[in-house]
Amino acid sequence: MLKGQRCKSEQSCVLFQRDGDSDVVVPLKNFILWCDSGNLTLSDKVCLSKEGTVSEYGMLAKEDIEEGHVLFSIPRECLLHQGTTAIKKVLEDGKESLESASGWVPLLLALLYEYTCPQSQWKPYLSLWPDFSILDHPMFWADEEREKLLKGTGIPEAVKTDLEKLEAEYNNVVLPFMKSHSDLWDPERHTLELYKRLVAFVMAYSFQEPVEDEDEDEERAPNPPMMVPMADMLNHISKHNANLEYTIDCLKMVTIRRIEKGEEVFNTYGQMANWQLLHMYGFSEPFPTNSNDTADVQMSNVYKAAMQATKSKKEEQLLKDKWNMLSEMENVGEKGVFIFGQSGCLTNSELYTTLKVLCMSPQEFKEFRENEGWEDDDGDDDDKMEYALSFEGLTELTTEWKRLVHAAAGLTLDSYSEDVEADRRLLGDQEALGKLSSRERRALHVRYGQKIILERLQQLTKSSD
């Protein structure tokens, strides 16, 4: 059993590179020694490696591991966040001036300090990422490359928003605070570019402890992110085999099923679609392994599809009135999306209401508007809406509803640079696939996964007349 066991020999925990790459071995050995000194316990049934893993560092099973086995345990004092950094008092005293929309500024300032401080107690941990060059989020791609490879996926728009907010946060919050504490930070060294890299580091490697709802009626703010050494070395797949558990004294990685010898240990970052994985973590799961993949249909495309079906100015005006009503109800928005997963719509209530209102007759809409929405006894139950917009139930929708969904899915497919057939041919051509860069492959898996969902959506709503 793991209890009381410490990693007394780094050789039992590290699978060394066959090429003897000291750039990999030395930092990893130093990290293991640091873990040992901090009472971070590690099972002798696993090892850390850069070989045999899906990406960069990872954890492998050295022998068969049963379900419920504690792979490692991390004392809370080994976690890196604004409450454990050497500058925690400075951050606490300046708490009010460090407030931002992201809520990440205290952790990022702590990382700026600890990463560049030679005496940092976290140096063996942070040295695993000597220059953060392994971070290849789309935010680091050229605009042209990002647009070419990811147009239609929603990532270019998300990245643009991220970069605008990140730069504003650095200039308006971080930079003034650093200048007022010149003994700790130097803007010449702690630059916007380093800040940007650390933002990506937090996006890809941090954890947020779940909020315990003591009072169901009181919504609590999410906990700030924190860096969790060892846990952040595990890679992610949707069909994972281990989970991180939080206790008062420590965090534990526990197996949730049997793991065979030689198998990689995978954590989960949550139910993440491929576009979210690439946007936030810099990787994507190969198609079709991501069971959590989704595709977005822009709400504006549903409106465009409905507008295309109008035949007179009077019908156009009625449609505008309906859409304005839906907007007032906060059911639709200019940048909103309807989300479809592997089995149907995941935002079924919003889409069901939208389709119902858009397809009302003039008289029905007149009564609906006079009532200022649904009457108390006229709502549709959740089970009915969920079934109606599932892939099983879509074929049973009225012709008018199906036409709207079909056309909106088509408009969404048209927003990509390449059609679904081009990506399908590429995925089926192993020689061409092998010539793709890492970025091109990751983008392909994101695009194609979305297109397959949208293609199925179109097939199920195709009109028979």
C-alpha positions as CSV (number, residue, x, y, z in Angstrom):
1,M,0.0,0.0,0.0
2,L,1.0,3.6,-0.5
3,K,0.5,4.8,3.0
4,G,3.7,6.0,4.6
5,Q,5.7,5.1,1.4
6,R,8.0,7.8,-0.1
7,C,9.9,7.8,-3.3
8,K,13.4,7.1,-1.8
9,S,15.0,6.3,-5.2
10,E,14.2,8.4,-8.2
11,Q,15.1,5.4,-10.3
12,S,11.9,3.7,-9.2
13,C,9.9,6.6,-10.3
14,V,11.5,7.8,-13.5
15,L,11.8,5.9,-16.8
16,F,14.9,7.3,-18.3
17,Q,15.2,8.3,-21.9
18,R,17.0,5.7,-24.0
19,D,19.0,8.4,-25.7
20,G,20.2,9.7,-22.4
21,D,18.9,13.2,-23.0
22,S,20.2,15.1,-20.0
23,D,17.8,18.0,-20.8
24,V,15.0,15.6,-19.9
25,V,16.6,13.3,-17.3
26,V,18.2,15.9,-15.0
27,P,15.1,18.1,-14.5
28,L,13.0,15.1,-13.9
29,K,15.4,13.6,-11.4
30,N,15.6,16.9,-9.6
31,F,11.8,17.1,-9.5
32,I,11.5,13.6,-8.0
33,L,14.0,14.5,-5.3
34,W,12.0,17.7,-4.6
35,C,8.8,15.6,-4.3
36,D,10.6,13.3,-1.9
37,S,11.7,16.3,0.3
38,G,8.2,17.6,0.4
39,N,6.6,14.4,1.4
40,L,4.8,13.9,-1.9
41,T,4.2,10.2,-1.9
42,L,4.4,8.2,-5.2
43,S,3.3,4.6,-5.8
44,D,6.1,2.2,-6.9
45,K,3.6,0.9,-9.4
46,V,4.1,3.9,-11.7
47,C,6.9,5.9,-13.3
48,L,7.2,9.2,-15.1
49,S,8.4,9.3,-18.7
50,K,8.5,11.2,-21.9
51,E,8.6,7.8,-23.8
52,G,5.5,5.8,-24.4
53,T,3.2,8.7,-23.6
54,V,0.8,10.5,-25.9
55,S,2.4,13.9,-25.3
56,E,5.5,15.2,-23.4
57,Y,5.7,14.1,-19.8
58,G,3.3,11.4,-18.6
59,M,2.8,8.5,-16.2
60,L,3.1,4.8,-17.1
61,A,2.0,1.7,-15.1
62,K,5.1,-0.5,-14.2
63,E,2.7,-3.3,-13.3
64,D,-1.0,-4.1,-13.2
65,I,-2.8,-1.6,-10.9
66,E,-6.2,-2.3,-9.3
67,E,-9.1,0.1,-9.2
68,G,-9.0,2.5,-6.2
69,H,-5.2,2.5,-5.9
70,V,-3.7,5.8,-4.8
71,L,-1.1,6.7,-7.4
72,F,0.3,9.7,-5.6
73,S,-0.6,12.0,-2.7
74,I,0.3,15.7,-2.7
75,P,0.4,17.7,0.6
76,R,-1.3,21.0,0.3
77,E,1.9,22.9,1.2
78,C,3.4,21.6,-2.1
79,L,0.7,23.3,-4.1
80,L,1.7,26.6,-5.7
81,H,-0.8,29.4,-5.5
82,Q,-1.1,32.9,-4.0
83,G,-1.5,31.5,-0.5
84,T,1.8,29.5,-0.6
85,T,4.1,31.7,-2.6
86,A,7.0,33.6,-0.9
87,I,5.2,36.8,-1.8
88,K,1.8,35.9,-0.4
89,K,1.7,38.9,2.0
90,V,2.4,41.4,-0.8
91,L,-0.4,39.8,-2.8
92,E,-2.8,39.7,0.2
93,D,-2.1,43.4,1.0
94,G,-2.7,44.4,-2.6
95,K,-5.7,42.1,-3.0
96,E,-8.2,44.9,-4.0
97,S,-5.9,46.3,-6.7
98,L,-5.4,42.9,-8.2
99,E,-9.0,42.2,-8.9
100,S,-9.8,41.3,-12.6
101,A,-12.3,39.5,-14.7
102,S,-10.1,36.4,-15.0
103,G,-9.4,36.2,-11.3
104,W,-5.9,34.8,-12.2
105,V,-3.7,37.8,-11.5
106,P,-2.5,36.8,-8.0
107,L,-1.5,33.4,-9.3
108,L,0.2,34.8,-12.4
109,L,2.1,37.4,-10.3
110,A,3.2,34.5,-8.0
111,L,4.4,32.6,-11.1
112,L,6.2,35.6,-12.5
113,Y,8.1,35.9,-9.3
114,E,8.8,32.2,-8.5
115,Y,9.7,31.3,-12.1
116,T,12.5,33.9,-12.2
117,C,13.7,33.6,-8.6
118,P,16.8,31.5,-8.4
119,Q,16.0,30.7,-4.7
120,S,12.4,29.7,-5.3
121,Q,11.3,26.6,-3.4
122,W,9.4,25.6,-6.6
123,K,12.4,25.8,-8.9
124,P,12.8,22.0,-9.4
125,Y,9.1,21.9,-10.3
126,L,9.1,25.0,-12.6
127,S,12.3,23.8,-14.3
128,L,10.4,21.1,-16.0
129,W,9.3,23.9,-18.3
130,P,12.5,25.7,-19.0
131,D,11.1,28.2,-21.6
132,F,7.5,27.0,-22.0
133,S,8.3,26.1,-25.6
134,I,6.1,23.0,-25.4
135,L,3.1,25.3,-25.1
136,D,1.6,25.5,-28.5
137,H,-1.8,27.0,-27.9
138,P,-3.5,28.6,-30.9
139,M,-2.8,32.0,-29.2
140,F,0.8,31.5,-30.2
141,W,0.0,30.8,-33.9
142,A,0.2,33.5,-36.5
143,D,-3.2,35.1,-37.3
144,E,-3.1,33.8,-40.9
145,E,-2.3,30.2,-39.8
146,R,-5.0,30.2,-37.1
147,E,-7.6,31.5,-39.5
148,K,-6.6,29.0,-42.3
149,L,-6.6,25.9,-40.1
150,L,-9.4,26.8,-37.6
151,K,-11.9,29.0,-39.4
152,G,-15.4,28.0,-38.4
153,T,-14.4,26.1,-35.2
154,G,-14.9,29.1,-32.9
155,I,-11.3,29.1,-31.8
156,P,-10.0,32.2,-33.7
157,E,-12.7,34.3,-32.1
158,A,-12.0,32.9,-28.7
159,V,-8.3,33.6,-29.1
160,K,-8.9,37.1,-30.2
161,T,-10.9,37.8,-27.1
162,D,-8.3,36.1,-24.9
163,L,-5.5,38.2,-26.3
164,E,-7.4,41.5,-26.0
165,K,-8.3,40.7,-22.3
166,L,-4.8,39.4,-21.5
167,E,-3.1,42.5,-22.8
168,A,-5.5,44.8,-21.0
169,E,-5.1,42.9,-17.8
170,Y,-1.3,43.1,-18.0
171,N,-1.2,46.8,-18.8
172,N,-4.0,48.0,-16.5
173,V,-3.6,45.7,-13.4
174,V,-0.3,43.7,-13.5
175,L,2.1,46.4,-14.8
176,P,1.1,49.1,-12.3
177,F,1.4,46.6,-9.4
178,M,4.8,45.4,-10.5
179,K,6.1,49.0,-10.8
180,S,4.9,49.7,-7.3
181,H,6.9,46.7,-6.1
182,S,10.1,47.1,-8.1
183,D,12.1,45.0,-5.5
184,L,10.1,41.9,-6.6
185,W,9.3,42.5,-10.3
186,D,11.1,44.1,-13.2
187,P,8.9,44.9,-16.3
188,E,12.0,44.5,-18.4
189,R,12.2,40.9,-17.3
190,H,8.6,40.2,-16.4
191,T,7.3,41.1,-19.9
192,L,3.9,40.8,-21.6
193,E,5.3,37.9,-23.6
194,L,6.3,36.0,-20.4
195,Y,3.0,36.9,-18.9
196,K,1.3,35.5,-22.0
197,R,3.3,32.2,-21.7
198,L,2.3,31.9,-18.1
199,V,-1.3,32.5,-18.9
200,A,-1.1,29.5,-21.3
201,F,0.7,27.6,-18.6
202,V,-2.1,28.2,-16.2
203,M,-4.7,27.3,-18.9
204,A,-3.0,24.0,-19.6
205,Y,-1.7,22.9,-16.2
206,S,-3.6,24.5,-13.4
207,F,-6.5,23.0,-11.3
208,Q,-9.5,24.5,-9.6
209,E,-10.8,22.9,-6.5
210,P,-14.5,22.3,-6.8
211,V,-16.7,24.5,-4.7
212,E,-18.7,22.7,-2.0
213,D,-22.3,24.1,-1.9
214,E,-23.2,24.2,1.7
215,D,-26.2,26.3,0.9
216,E,-28.0,25.4,-2.3
217,D,-29.6,28.9,-2.4
218,E,-26.3,30.7,-2.2
219,E,-24.1,30.6,-5.3
220,R,-20.4,30.7,-4.4
221,A,-17.6,32.1,-6.6
222,P,-15.3,29.5,-8.1
223,N,-12.0,28.8,-6.3
224,P,-8.9,30.5,-7.9
225,P,-6.6,28.2,-10.0
226,M,-3.6,26.6,-8.5
227,M,-0.6,24.6,-9.7
228,V,-0.5,21.0,-8.6
229,P,2.9,19.4,-9.1
230,M,2.8,15.7,-10.3
231,A,-0.9,15.9,-11.1
232,D,-0.3,18.2,-14.0
233,M,2.1,15.7,-15.6
234,L,-0.7,13.3,-16.4
235,N,-2.2,13.6,-19.9
236,H,-5.9,13.7,-20.6
237,I,-8.4,11.6,-22.6
238,S,-12.1,11.5,-22.3
239,K,-12.0,7.8,-21.3
240,H,-9.6,8.4,-18.4
241,N,-8.5,5.9,-15.8
242,A,-7.7,8.1,-12.8
243,N,-9.3,11.0,-10.9
244,L,-7.9,13.7,-8.7
245,E,-9.5,13.7,-5.2
246,Y,-9.4,16.7,-2.8
247,T,-9.1,16.2,1.0
248,I,-8.4,18.6,3.8
249,D,-4.7,17.7,4.0
250,C,-3.8,16.6,0.5
251,L,-4.8,15.9,-3.1
252,K,-4.7,12.3,-4.3
253,M,-4.8,10.7,-7.7
254,V,-6.8,7.6,-7.5
255,T,-7.4,4.9,-10.2
256,I,-11.1,4.5,-11.3
257,R,-10.5,1.2,-13.1
258,R,-7.9,-1.5,-13.5
259,I,-4.8,-0.3,-15.4
260,E,-2.7,-2.8,-17.2
261,K,1.1,-2.9,-17.1
262,G,2.6,-0.5,-19.7
263,E,-0.6,1.5,-20.0
264,E,-0.5,5.2,-19.6
265,V,-2.3,6.8,-16.6
266,F,-4.8,9.4,-17.7
267,N,-6.5,12.1,-15.7
268,T,-9.5,14.1,-17.0
269,Y,-9.7,17.8,-17.5
270,G,-13.5,17.5,-17.6
271,Q,-16.0,16.9,-20.3
272,M,-14.1,18.9,-22.9
273,A,-14.8,19.1,-26.7
274,N,-11.8,19.1,-29.0
275,W,-12.0,22.8,-29.7
276,Q,-11.9,23.5,-26.0
277,L,-8.9,21.2,-25.5
278,L,-7.0,22.9,-28.3
279,H,-7.9,26.4,-27.2
280,M,-7.1,25.9,-23.5
281,Y,-4.6,23.1,-23.4
282,G,-2.9,23.1,-26.8
283,F,-3.9,19.6,-28.0
284,S,-6.8,17.6,-29.4
285,E,-7.9,14.0,-29.2
286,P,-7.6,12.1,-32.5
287,F,-10.9,11.6,-34.2
288,P,-13.1,9.8,-33.2
289,T,-11.9,9.1,-29.7
290,N,-13.3,12.2,-27.9
291,S,-16.7,11.1,-26.7
292,N,-17.3,14.7,-25.4
293,D,-16.8,16.4,-28.7
294,T,-19.4,19.0,-29.7
295,A,-20.3,21.4,-32.6
296,D,-21.8,24.8,-32.2
297,V,-24.6,26.2,-34.4
298,Q,-24.5,29.9,-34.2
299,M,-27.8,31.4,-33.1
300,S,-27.4,34.0,-35.8
301,N,-27.4,31.2,-38.4
302,V,-30.8,30.1,-37.2
303,Y,-32.0,33.6,-37.6
304,K,-30.4,33.8,-41.1
305,A,-32.1,30.5,-42.0
306,A,-35.5,31.8,-40.9
307,M,-35.0,35.0,-42.8
308,Q,-34.1,33.1,-46.0
309,A,-37.5,31.4,-45.8
310,T,-39.5,34.6,-45.6
311,K,-41.5,35.6,-48.7
312,S,-42.6,39.1,-48.0
313,K,-41.7,42.3,-46.1
314,K,-44.6,41.4,-43.7
315,E,-43.0,38.0,-42.9
316,E,-39.6,39.6,-42.5
317,Q,-41.0,42.1,-40.0
318,L,-42.8,39.3,-38.1
319,L,-39.5,37.4,-37.9
320,K,-37.7,40.4,-36.6
321,D,-40.3,40.9,-33.9
322,K,-40.0,37.2,-32.9
323,W,-36.3,37.5,-32.7
324,N,-36.4,40.6,-30.6
325,M,-38.8,38.9,-28.3
326,L,-36.4,36.0,-27.9
327,S,-33.6,38.4,-27.2
328,E,-35.6,40.2,-24.6
329,M,-36.2,36.8,-23.0
330,E,-32.4,36.3,-23.1
331,N,-33.0,33.1,-25.0
332,V,-30.8,34.1,-27.9
333,G,-27.9,36.5,-28.2
334,E,-25.7,38.0,-31.0
335,K,-22.8,35.7,-30.2
336,G,-24.7,32.8,-28.7
337,V,-24.6,29.2,-29.9
338,F,-26.7,26.1,-29.8
339,I,-24.5,23.2,-28.8
340,F,-24.8,19.7,-30.3
341,G,-23.0,16.7,-28.8
342,Q,-22.7,13.0,-29.8
343,S,-26.4,12.3,-29.1
344,G,-28.1,15.6,-29.9
345,C,-28.6,19.2,-28.7
346,L,-27.1,20.0,-25.3
347,T,-28.9,23.4,-25.1
348,N,-32.2,21.8,-25.9
349,S,-34.3,24.3,-23.8
350,E,-33.0,27.3,-25.7
351,L,-33.2,25.8,-29.1
352,Y,-36.7,24.3,-28.5
353,T,-38.0,27.7,-27.4
354,T,-36.4,29.4,-30.3
355,L,-37.8,27.0,-32.9
356,K,-41.3,27.2,-31.3
357,V,-41.4,31.0,-31.3
358,L,-39.9,31.3,-34.8
359,C,-42.5,28.9,-36.2
360,M,-45.5,30.5,-34.6
361,S,-48.3,31.7,-36.7
362,P,-49.0,35.5,-36.5
363,Q,-52.0,34.9,-34.2
364,E,-50.0,32.6,-31.9
365,F,-47.2,35.1,-31.7
366,K,-49.6,37.9,-31.0
367,E,-51.0,36.0,-28.0
368,F,-47.6,34.9,-26.9
369,R,-46.4,38.6,-26.9
370,E,-49.5,39.8,-25.1
371,N,-48.9,37.2,-22.4
372,E,-45.2,38.3,-22.2
373,G,-44.1,34.8,-22.8
374,W,-45.5,31.4,-21.8
375,E,-48.4,31.0,-19.6
376,D,-47.6,29.2,-16.3
377,D,-49.3,26.0,-17.4
378,D,-48.1,26.2,-21.0
379,G,-44.4,25.2,-20.6
380,D,-42.9,22.2,-22.2
381,D,-41.3,19.7,-19.8
382,D,-37.6,19.1,-20.0
383,D,-37.9,15.4,-21.0
384,K,-40.0,16.3,-24.0
385,M,-37.6,19.0,-25.2
386,E,-34.5,16.7,-24.6
387,Y,-36.0,13.9,-26.7
388,A,-37.3,16.2,-29.4
389,L,-33.8,17.6,-30.1
390,S,-31.9,14.4,-29.6
391,F,-30.6,12.6,-32.7
392,E,-33.2,10.0,-32.0
393,G,-36.0,12.5,-31.9
394,L,-35.0,15.0,-34.6
395,T,-36.7,13.0,-37.4
396,E,-40.0,13.5,-35.7
397,L,-39.9,17.3,-35.7
398,T,-42.4,19.2,-37.9
399,T,-41.2,19.9,-41.4
400,E,-40.8,23.6,-40.6
401,W,-38.7,23.0,-37.6
402,K,-36.5,20.5,-39.5
403,R,-36.0,22.9,-42.3
404,L,-34.8,25.6,-39.9
405,V,-32.3,23.3,-38.2
406,H,-31.1,21.8,-41.5
407,A,-30.5,25.2,-43.0
408,A,-28.7,26.6,-39.9
409,A,-26.4,23.5,-39.8
410,G,-25.7,24.1,-43.5
411,L,-24.8,27.8,-42.9
412,T,-22.5,26.7,-40.1
413,L,-20.8,24.1,-42.3
414,D,-20.2,26.8,-45.0
415,S,-18.2,28.8,-42.5
416,Y,-15.3,26.4,-42.5
417,S,-12.4,26.8,-45.0
418,E,-12.7,23.3,-46.3
419,D,-15.8,21.1,-46.8
420,V,-16.3,17.9,-44.8
421,E,-15.3,15.7,-47.8
422,A,-11.9,17.4,-48.1
423,D,-11.2,16.6,-44.5
424,R,-12.6,13.1,-44.8
425,R,-10.2,12.4,-47.7
426,L,-7.3,13.8,-45.8
427,L,-8.0,11.6,-42.8
428,G,-8.2,8.5,-45.0
429,D,-4.9,9.2,-46.8
430,Q,-2.2,8.0,-44.4
431,E,0.6,9.3,-46.6
432,A,-0.8,12.8,-46.7
433,L,-1.7,12.6,-43.0
434,G,1.9,11.8,-42.2
435,K,3.1,14.9,-43.9
436,L,1.0,17.2,-41.8
437,S,2.5,19.3,-39.1
438,S,1.4,18.9,-35.5
439,R,-0.7,22.0,-35.7
440,E,-2.3,20.8,-39.0
441,R,-3.2,17.4,-37.4
442,R,-4.7,18.9,-34.3
443,A,-6.7,21.4,-36.3
444,L,-7.9,18.7,-38.6
445,H,-9.2,16.6,-35.7
446,V,-11.1,19.6,-34.3
447,R,-12.6,20.6,-37.6
448,Y,-13.6,17.1,-38.7
449,G,-15.2,16.2,-35.3
450,Q,-17.4,19.2,-35.5
451,K,-18.3,18.7,-39.2
452,I,-19.3,15.1,-38.6
453,I,-21.8,16.2,-35.9
454,L,-23.2,19.0,-38.2
455,E,-23.3,16.5,-41.1
456,R,-25.4,14.1,-39.1
457,L,-27.6,17.0,-37.9
458,Q,-28.3,17.8,-41.5
459,Q,-29.0,14.2,-42.5
460,L,-31.5,13.8,-39.7
461,T,-33.4,17.0,-40.6
462,K,-33.4,16.5,-44.3
463,S,-36.8,17.1,-45.7
464,S,-38.5,14.3,-47.5
465,D,-40.5,16.6,-49.8
